[in-house]
Amino acid sequence: MNKHCGSGHLPQPQNALNLNTTRFFLQSARFMDAYHKGLNGTQAAWSIKKYRGH
């Protein structure tokens, strides 16, 4: 039997992405999608801000 079983400590993945890195990637992807659809920078920023939530 594992002596660590039930200790409440789970191993953390060593290669997990930083939360800020993930957010930056998602926002960059939204901008790229907006540019691909023909929006300019101002329109893209408004669209991302307006439709980023639920």
Rosetta constraint file for C-alpha pairs under 8 A:
AtomPair CA 1 CA 5 HARMONIC 7.80 0.50
AtomPair CA 17 CA 21 HARMONIC 6.57 0.50
AtomPair CA 17 CA 22 HARMONIC 6.58 0.50
AtomPair CA 18 CA 22 HARMONIC 6.38 0.50
AtomPair CA 19 CA 23 HARMONIC 6.24 0.50
AtomPair CA 20 CA 24 HARMONIC 6.09 0.50
AtomPair CA 21 CA 25 HARMONIC 6.16 0.50
AtomPair CA 22 CA 26 HARMONIC 6.26 0.50
AtomPair CA 23 CA 27 HARMONIC 6.17 0.50
AtomPair CA 24 CA 28 HARMONIC 6.04 0.50
AtomPair CA 25 CA 29 HARMONIC 6.14 0.50
AtomPair CA 26 CA 30 HARMONIC 6.29 0.50
AtomPair CA 27 CA 31 HARMONIC 6.32 0.50
AtomPair CA 27 CA 48 HARMONIC 7.92 0.50
AtomPair CA 28 CA 32 HARMONIC 6.19 0.50
AtomPair CA 29 CA 33 HARMONIC 6.16 0.50
AtomPair CA 30 CA 34 HARMONIC 6.21 0.50
AtomPair CA 30 CA 48 HARMONIC 6.74 0.50
AtomPair CA 31 CA 35 HARMONIC 6.18 0.50
AtomPair CA 31 CA 44 HARMONIC 6.23 0.50
AtomPair CA 31 CA 45 HARMONIC 7.50 0.50
AtomPair CA 31 CA 48 HARMONIC 7.37 0.50
AtomPair CA 32 CA 36 HARMONIC 6.05 0.50
AtomPair CA 33 CA 37 HARMONIC 6.27 0.50
AtomPair CA 34 CA 38 HARMONIC 6.57 0.50
AtomPair CA 34 CA 39 HARMONIC 5.60 0.50
AtomPair CA 34 CA 40 HARMONIC 7.94 0.50
AtomPair CA 34 CA 44 HARMONIC 5.47 0.50
AtomPair CA 34 CA 47 HARMONIC 7.95 0.50
AtomPair CA 35 CA 39 HARMONIC 5.10 0.50
AtomPair CA 35 CA 40 HARMONIC 6.42 0.50
AtomPair CA 35 CA 41 HARMONIC 7.67 0.50
AtomPair CA 35 CA 44 HARMONIC 6.97 0.50
AtomPair CA 39 CA 43 HARMONIC 5.64 0.50
AtomPair CA 39 CA 44 HARMONIC 5.65 0.50
AtomPair CA 40 CA 44 HARMONIC 5.94 0.50
AtomPair CA 41 CA 45 HARMONIC 6.12 0.50
AtomPair CA 42 CA 46 HARMONIC 6.27 0.50
AtomPair CA 43 CA 47 HARMONIC 6.05 0.50
AtomPair CA 44 CA 48 HARMONIC 6.08 0.50
AtomPair CA 45 CA 49 HARMONIC 6.13 0.50
AtomPair CA 46 CA 50 HARMONIC 5.94 0.50
AtomPair CA 47 CA 51 HARMONIC 5.98 0.50
AtomPair CA 48 CA 52 HARMONIC 5.59 0.50
